[in-house]
Amino acid sequence: MASPMASLLPPVALSLAVLTLSACSIVSPVPLWELAKATGGMATMSMQSEPGEAVNTVYYPHAPFTTLCIEFNPNTASADVIPALQTALRAHQIESRVYDEQSPVAACAVWLRYSAQMTWDKRPMTDSYQAYVSAASLTLQSAKGQVLSSSHYVVDPDFGRSKWATTHDKLAPVVAALVTGIVPERRGAPLSKEKS
């Protein structure tokens, strides 16, 4: 016959083992530190994936248009800048074609000229470097070279709120400001409207 003490031993041992394991995962600073790092990394990554903002926008009143030509900039290393621009323009019912600087095209009444700066950095919680658009400048010009509007994108230097957003998410607000002249107050620098 088993003693009463022997029958209590397995539940007591099991309870002690569970308490020891749970105390280890709750009290130990290493798992808490890893959790804090992961949470901070995820918060940083989500914060750095916010859409871009249009800054330093200048808009001169001009006739509306539904088509424009984009002058290809060979000095911009990112392959997704032009598709991002064209998608953002389509959202405003503006169709576009891309031409080389040397192409003699007289049919384009409005030209979009752009430049973009690429920077390399590590994404949060990764060890590999990745290129991203850190600044961009867009200018609308008439066929005669008259500036119709200009707007810019720059990664926020303090928090990098849009650093890892897609190129489209960075440039769409800039294109909107460029073609409409409207910059949301909370997001960009004050809009300067001037008459030509």
Sequence and secondary structure as in RCSB ss.txt:
>XXXX:A:sequence
MASPMASLLPPVALSLAVLTLSACSIVSPVPLWELAKATGGMATMSMQSEPGEAVNTVYYPHAPFTTLCIEFNPN
TASADVIPALQTALRAHQIESRVYDEQSPVAACAVWLRYSAQMTWDKRPMTDSYQAYVSAASLTLQSAKGQVLSS
SHYVVDPDFGRSKWATTHDKLAPVVAALVTGIVPERRGAPLSKEKS
>XXXX:A:secstr
   HHHHHHHHHHHHHHHHHHHHHHHH HHHHHHHHHHHHHHHHHHHTTS    EEEEE      SEEEEE  TT
   TTHHHHHHHHHHTTT EEEEE TT    S SEEEEEEEEEEEEE TT SSEEEEEEEEEEEEEETT  EEEE
EEEE  TTT TTTTS HHHHHHHHHHHHHH    TTTSS  EE   
